[in-house]
Amino acid sequence: MSESFDVIVIGAGVHGASTAFHLAERGAKVLVLERAAAASGATGRSSGLVRMHYDLKAESALAWRSYDYFIDWDARVGGDSGFTKTGFVRIVPRDQEHNLRANVADQKSLGIPTSIIPAAEVKSIAPMLTTDDFDVAAYEPDSGYADPTSTCNSLLAAARRLGATYRHSTRVEAIEVEGGRVVGVRTAKGIIGAPIVVLAAGGWSGALARSAGVEMDIKVWHHDTGFVRQPSSERGGGGGLPVVIDDNNELYFRPEGAGLALIGLEDGNRIDDRPGDDARSDPAFVEHMVDRLTRRVPDYAQAG
């Protein structure tokens, strides 16, 4: 092997970039290999919600620890994550209120600034939302959204400043194993040695894991999102539209800058075995998106 590293990270999405950054910060000699370009897979298409409300306490704990980075990004990482504080609202059907309260109790025990608020308070915080189909919601005043590509690129740049090596357009063909232990990876240009390989290739991870004798049943979730132009009454960034996960209508939405909103549906997404840059969208997505969005934000009937 002509080259060797302490750790090879396969994939330069946000998980790979963050792993490289934290390892390099601890003095490891790290190589990041990416088949295309940084953030060119799922990361670049992420909706970028920055919130601590999850159904699993362990997920909330991880998100809460990560939040410190978003609010102090320049000092801790450098560059820009695009974090925008809008507040976050989680709406659930009335028969799920008990679970919502239990989640918030778990999150409060971690020190997360969150609470259960009545529908009338949701209306006060975000007057554009309809509130007649729920009694309470979870609310995080300090949450919002970030720019996934900027987040990924600044983590990768920080890793490189700390000594990590990054190679784009370098497809990993296999993970090399000898005597039951990882010894590196194989690319078209040869084998690169490392006793540790971090597989952060998203939907492409299954075949690479198989090359090392590990079976991973990975399914690819094709998730459509869309942008609408915010009505003029809702523009202006902070203080306007919050980030909302709306289980009643099976969608989520958030502002995108001062003039747009991003919307995603939580149901009806294709799940299959095919990773790839699949740009196909469900022909019915726009109709479903508009129908559900305007149930929660009627003013968007006038949006573009």
C-alpha positions in Angstrom: 0.0 0.0 0.0 1.5 3.3 -1.1 -0.6 5.4 1.4 -1.9 4.8 4.9 -4.1 6.8 7.3 -5.5 6.3 10.8 -9.1 6.5 9.5 -10.7 6.5 6.1 -14.2 8.1 5.9 -16.2 7.0 2.8 -18.7 9.7 1.9 -18.5 13.5 2.2 -22.1 14.2 3.2 -22.7 15.9 6.5 -22.1 12.7 8.6 -18.8 12.0 6.9 -17.7 15.6 7.1 -18.6 15.9 10.8 -16.8 12.6 11.5 -13.7 13.8 9.7 -13.8 17.1 11.6 -14.1 15.6 15.0 -11.5 12.9 14.4 -9.0 15.5 12.9 -9.7 17.7 15.9 -8.5 14.9 18.1 -5.3 14.4 16.1 -6.2 11.5 13.8 -4.8 11.3 10.3 -8.0 11.2 8.3 -8.8 10.7 4.6 -12.3 11.5 3.2 -13.2 9.8 -0.1 -16.2 11.0 -2.0 -17.6 9.4 -5.3 -18.9 12.8 -6.6 -18.7 16.1 -4.6 -19.3 17.1 -1.0 -23.0 17.2 -0.1 -24.0 15.8 -3.5 -26.2 13.1 -2.1 -28.9 13.2 0.6 -27.2 16.0 2.5 -27.6 18.5 -0.3 -31.3 17.6 -0.5 -31.9 17.7 3.2 -34.6 19.9 4.6 -32.2 21.0 7.3 -34.5 21.2 10.4 -32.6 22.1 13.5 -34.8 20.9 16.4 -34.6 18.7 19.5 -38.0 17.2 19.4 -37.7 13.5 18.5 -39.6 10.5 19.7 -36.5 8.8 21.1 -34.8 10.4 24.1 -31.3 9.4 22.7 -32.0 11.3 19.5 -33.1 14.4 21.4 -29.9 14.2 23.5 -27.7 14.0 20.4 -29.6 16.9 18.7 -29.3 19.0 21.9 -25.5 18.4 22.0 -25.3 19.4 18.4 -27.3 22.5 18.9 -24.3 24.1 20.8 -22.4 24.0 17.5 -25.2 25.7 15.5 -25.4 28.7 17.9 -21.6 29.1 18.0 -20.7 27.8 14.6 -18.0 30.3 13.6 -16.0 29.8 16.9 -16.4 26.0 17.0 -16.2 25.1 13.3 -15.7 28.2 11.2 -17.6 29.3 8.1 -21.3 29.4 8.1 -24.0 26.8 8.8 -26.9 29.1 7.7 -28.7 28.5 11.0 -31.8 30.6 11.3 -33.8 30.7 14.5 -37.5 30.7 13.8 -39.0 28.6 16.6 -40.4 25.1 16.1 -43.9 23.8 16.6 -44.9 20.1 16.7 -48.6 19.4 16.1 -50.2 16.0 16.7 -53.8 14.6 16.7 -55.6 14.8 20.0 -55.3 11.1 20.6 -51.5 11.4 20.5 -51.4 14.2 23.1 -50.2 11.9 25.8 -47.2 10.8 23.7 -46.4 14.4 22.9 -46.4 15.3 26.6 -44.1 12.3 27.4 -41.6 13.3 24.7 -41.5 16.9 26.0 -41.0 15.6 29.6 -38.0 13.5 28.4 -36.6 16.5 26.5 -37.0 18.9 29.5 -35.1 16.3 31.7 -32.2 16.8 29.3 -32.3 20.6 29.8 -33.8 21.3 26.4 -35.9 24.6 26.4 -39.2 23.2 25.3 -42.8 23.2 26.6 -46.3 22.1 25.9 -48.4 25.1 24.9 -52.1 25.5 24.2 -53.5 26.0 20.7 -54.3 29.6 21.6 -50.6 30.3 22.3 -49.6 28.7 19.0 -52.0 31.1 17.3 -50.3 34.0 19.2 -46.9 32.9 18.1 -47.8 32.1 14.5 -51.1 33.8 13.6 -51.0 32.3 10.0 -51.6 28.8 11.4 -55.1 27.3 11.9 -55.4 25.8 15.3 -58.9 24.3 15.5 -57.9 20.6 15.1 -55.6 20.3 18.1 -55.6 21.4 21.7 -51.8 21.6 22.5 -48.5 21.5 20.7 -44.8 21.2 21.6 -42.9 24.4 21.2 -39.1 25.1 21.0 -38.5 28.8 20.8 -34.8 28.5 20.0 -35.0 26.0 17.1 -35.1 26.6 13.4 -33.3 25.4 10.3 -29.8 25.5 8.7 -28.4 25.3 5.2 -27.3 21.6 4.8 -24.7 22.2 2.1 -23.0 25.1 3.9 -23.0 23.0 7.1 -21.3 20.1 5.3 -18.8 22.2 3.4 -17.7 24.2 6.5 -17.2 21.0 8.5 -15.1 19.6 5.7 -13.1 22.8 5.4 -12.5 22.7 9.1 -11.3 19.1 8.9 -8.9 20.0 6.2 -7.5 22.9 8.2 -6.9 20.4 11.0 -4.9 18.1 8.6 -7.5 15.9 7.1 -7.2 15.0 3.4 -10.3 15.1 1.1 -10.6 13.6 -2.4 -13.7 14.1 -4.5 -14.6 12.2 -7.6 -13.0 9.1 -6.0 -15.3 6.1 -5.9 -14.5 3.4 -3.4 -14.9 0.0 -5.0 -14.5 -2.2 -1.9 -13.5 -2.3 1.7 -10.4 -4.4 2.0 -10.3 -7.1 4.8 -7.5 -9.4 5.8 -7.8 -12.0 8.6 -11.2 -10.7 9.6 -10.0 -7.1 10.1 -10.4 -4.0 7.9 -7.1 -3.0 6.4 -8.2 -0.2 4.0 -10.2 0.5 0.8 -9.8 -0.2 -2.9 -10.3 2.6 -5.5 -9.6 2.6 -9.2 -6.1 3.9 -8.4 -5.3 1.2 -5.9 -5.5 0.2 -2.3 -5.3 2.8 0.5 -4.5 1.5 4.0 -6.2 2.2 7.2 -7.2 0.0 10.3 -10.5 1.9 10.6 -13.0 2.7 7.9 -16.1 4.8 8.6 -18.9 4.0 6.1 -20.9 7.2 5.7 -22.1 6.6 2.1 -25.8 6.8 2.8 -27.9 4.8 0.3 -24.7 3.4 -1.3 -23.5 1.8 1.9 -25.0 -1.6 1.4 -22.8 -2.8 -1.4 -19.6 -1.5 0.3 -20.5 -3.1 3.6 -21.1 -6.4 1.7 -17.6 -6.1 0.3 -16.4 -6.4 3.9 -18.7 -9.3 4.7 -21.3 -7.3 6.5 -24.9 -7.5 5.3 -27.0 -4.3 5.7 -30.6 -4.3 4.6 -30.6 -0.7 3.4 -33.7 0.8 1.7 -33.7 4.1 -0.1 -36.4 6.6 0.8 -37.2 8.9 -2.1 -38.7 12.0 -0.4 -40.2 14.8 -2.4 -40.1 18.4 -1.2 -41.2 21.6 -2.9 -40.9 25.4 -2.5 -43.7 27.9 -2.6 -43.4 31.7 -2.6 -44.6 33.0 0.7 -47.6 35.4 0.6 -46.3 39.0 1.1 -48.0 39.1 4.5 -45.8 36.2 5.7 -42.4 37.4 4.4 -39.6 38.9 6.5 -37.8 36.0 8.0 -37.7 35.9 11.9 -41.0 36.4 13.6 -42.9 35.0 10.7 -43.5 31.4 9.7 -41.9 28.9 12.2 -40.7 25.4 11.5 -43.7 23.1 11.8 -44.1 19.4 11.9 -47.8 18.8 11.4 -48.8 15.1 12.0 -52.5 15.9 11.5 -51.8 16.7 7.9 -48.7 14.5 7.5 -46.4 17.3 6.4 -43.7 19.6 7.6 -42.8 23.1 6.4 -40.3 25.9 7.2 -39.3 29.3 5.8 -36.5 29.4 3.2 -35.0 32.9 3.6 -37.4 35.8 3.5 -39.5 34.9 0.5 -40.0 31.1 0.2 -41.3 28.2 2.2 -40.1 24.6 1.9 -42.7 21.8 2.3 -42.3 18.1 2.6 -44.9 15.3 2.9 -44.5 12.6 5.5 -46.4 9.9 3.7 -46.6 8.3 0.2 -42.8 8.3 -0.3 -41.3 5.6 -2.5 -39.1 3.1 -0.8 -36.9 0.7 -2.8 -33.4 -0.7 -3.1 -32.0 1.7 -5.7 -29.6 4.4 -4.5 -28.8 7.1 -7.0 -29.5 10.7 -8.0 -33.2 10.0 -8.8 -34.8 13.3 -9.8 -38.2 11.8 -10.5 -41.0 13.2 -8.3 -44.5 11.9 -7.7 -46.7 13.6 -10.3 -49.4 14.1 -7.6 -47.0 15.6 -5.1 -47.7 19.3 -5.9 -51.5 18.8 -5.6 -51.2 16.9 -2.4 -48.7 19.5 -1.0 -50.9 22.4 -1.8 -54.0 20.7 -0.4 -52.4 19.9 3.0 -50.4 23.1 3.4 -53.4 25.3 2.9 -55.3 23.4 5.5 -52.8 24.6 8.1 -51.8 27.9 6.5 -54.9 29.1 4.5 -53.0 32.3 3.2 -50.8 30.0 1.1 -53.8 29.5 -1.3 -52.5 32.8 -2.6 -48.9 31.7 -2.9 -46.9 30.9 -6.0 
